[in-house]
Amino acid sequence: MSENSADRDGPDSPTGARPASASTARLTVDDLLASPRGRSLLHSVVAASQVGPGTDEVPVDDSEVDPVDDSDVEPVDDSEVDPADVLGWVALTAAETIDREWATGILLSESGADLTEVYVADAAAEAIGLGRRSPRVPSQAELERAMAEVIAGAMYWQPPHPEDVIAADPAMVEALRPWAEVIIDSGLLDSWSAGPDFDDLWELTWDDSDHTGDIPTRLSAEPAALISGAEGAPPSGAGAAALRAWSAEVASSESEYRQEFAKDPRMAASGEWWSTPAHELVTTTGTWPSGEPIGLSLVEDDFGLRRARACRLRLRDTFGVFIVNGPEQWAVLCRKYPLDVTAQRREVWFEATGRRGRWVIPDWSRVAEDYDGVYVSLAGYVRTAGAVVDVGDGSLLPEAGDRPSYGDTDDRTASLMAGWNPDTTYWPTDAVAGIVEVVDWAMDDETCAWAAHPGHERP
C-alpha cells in the first residue's frame, strides 16, 4: 500500500531519501549523548530516578579528570546522594554560568574569586560521582513522561535552558553515559526508529476555545457523522493551495527582512522560529503501546490544552512518504528543496544555537511535488531537533548582494528542525481518504494523565 521513500533511489535522489538500511537505524548510546534532545531525555530520566543508598558502582576512569580543590567543601557521603539533588545543583550552576557568559551576573566571593568557575568545577566533580552510581531501567510510563518534559522545554527563540547547557559539558556527558547504556540495552527505544504505521495514524483536533473563543467544528460534531464511507472523500487540493500561499509568504518575509538589514546590518530583528509546513496541513501521529496518541503529550510550544478529539485516518491506495530519521535526511530535504530564510531566522536562531550564517529550510511546496507526506520519527526528533544541521557550503544558494552577513560565524549553509513534534507526519497532498474511528481524550486532573472516551468506528 505504501511507498517508503527510504527504499528508493539513494540519499540525494528526489525520488529516494536515503539507503533502506538507514531507515530503521536504531538509536545508539552516542546518539543520545551527542544530541541536545538526547541529553535532555537522559537528564529527565536521571532527575526522575529514585536511586537509594548503597547502590552498586560503575567503574569510571578518573585519570584524565582535572583535580578539583575541594578543601573548603564539607565532605558528603556519596552513597546518600540522590541524582535528582545533584542535577538540581547542576541546573543552578548552569544558570550562573549562562549569566556569566552574558556578562549579566558575575558572582564574586569575599576574596574576589569568580564563584561561577568554582561552581562549574564542583558540578563536574559531582557529575563524575553521579556516573559511578548504577542506573535502573525506566518504565515505559516514566520514559513517556521524561520525553514529554523534553518536548515541553524545547525552545528555539532563546538561549538553551541551563540544564541543556550543563548537560553538554564533557564531564556531564560521561556521567550520563551509564544511563544511556541502560536505556539503549533495554530495547525501550527500538521502535522509535520505525516508520509510521499507516493503519494507526491519528489526526488530533484540539479544543483551543480559551484562546480562539470558538470550538472547532470537528469537536462539536457527533462522532458518527465524521466516519467516512468506503469511497472516502474526494480530493480537495487544499493542502497544495495552503503550501503555495505559505511559500509566497516566506519569500516575501525574507525580502522584507533583507531590506531592513540593508539599512542596519547590526539590527537584532527576530522573525518566525519554526521550520514546519503550513499549519493548515493535515498532521498525524501514531500511538504509544497503551494506545494513547503520541501527539497528545509530545507537543512543542504547548499551550496547556486539555481536550482533543483523535480521528484515525484511512489513506488512499498509493502514496509516498519521506522519512526523517536523523539530520542526514533533513539535510537531504534542504539540499534538494532549499528555501532561503537567512534574514528572517538569522537572529532568532542565533539565540538558540549561537550560529550566524546562511539558513535554509525545506521548501515544502516543492517537497509536495515528490512526496505525499513527510514523517519525523521519534528517533529522528531526538537526533535532529535543536541541533545545527550542516547542509552544504555557500554555493548551495545563489549569492545575493542583500544577504545579511555581518557577524557570520561560518561560511556554510545550515538548517534547524524546529517546531516539528516527534512521530508526526505532515500530509501536503490529498493522501487522506477519510476517517475510520473517533476517540475523545481529556486530561484527568487527578492522575495528570490523558483519559480516553471512545467514540465510534466504521463497521
C-alpha angles and dihedrals in degrees: 000000000000131000108214111209090212091069097056136080109323146283099301102033119111087225097047129045102198143319115309091238090066094051094081100029105150122228114265135204090256091050090058094045096044099050128072093229092044092055090045090053091052090047091053092048093050094045090053094048120107102210111177130211121284099032119156121269128237114221111252127187107232095174095102096043117106111240115253121218102233097161090119094046120095110237116255127203100243092202090067097048114113115211090227090060092047093050092046088058091045091054090053090049091051092050091055090046092054090049089053093050090050089048089232102114121019110176116211130190122222088268091054095251117147102249093196089068089051091049092051091050091048091049091052090052091048090049091056090051090047090055091060093063118095111245124215130222112261119230120248090256092050091049091051091050091048091050090049089055090051093051093045090054096050109117127167100180099066140035117290119279116266090250090055092050095052092041088062092057109111093235092053092044090058091044089056093048096090090055091048091051093049093048094047093046090051092066092227091127098044094099093049091083096051122108121251120292100237091203091055105052117137128191113206124214112192129211099236095159093126088065102031102029091228133090111227113253092238091058094052096044122098108260092232090058091059096054111106125222122242092268092060130205121311118252111272104186089222094131094054091048092050091050093050090053091045094051092049091049093051091050092048092049091050091053092050093050092049090054090053093048090050088061094046118012090188093055114135098213121156126204132179115327103202129089100198126119124259111313091230091072122105112257127192137191135192129230139260117241087269091061094250113136109253091222093064094075103018101073125141115219089013117196093202095255113178107192132053141162116224118205119191108220134215118216130213120261098266130034140141125224127194109217120211107201097158146347092290092067093044088053090052090057091048094049095047098041107021119180114187113230098157097128100041096044096035101099101026093053091043087061091053100040110017089237130123121186143080112345128190136175128192114278095234093194088064094040087058089062089067105026137041093206144012118212128195110198124212088255091047090054094048092049098042116026114101095008124113104247113211109222103173145289127307093277092075089084128040109257112251124195093224096055108122109239106158109132096006111173095205142000096239131106115242143170140205126215101219134163094015112127117221119260090021130138122198113207111204094172136052094273092128113088101180151299123296103173139021127202125174119215131195134179111252109223094205098050097026087225136113115265124200127228104190117223126179139322128201109254 
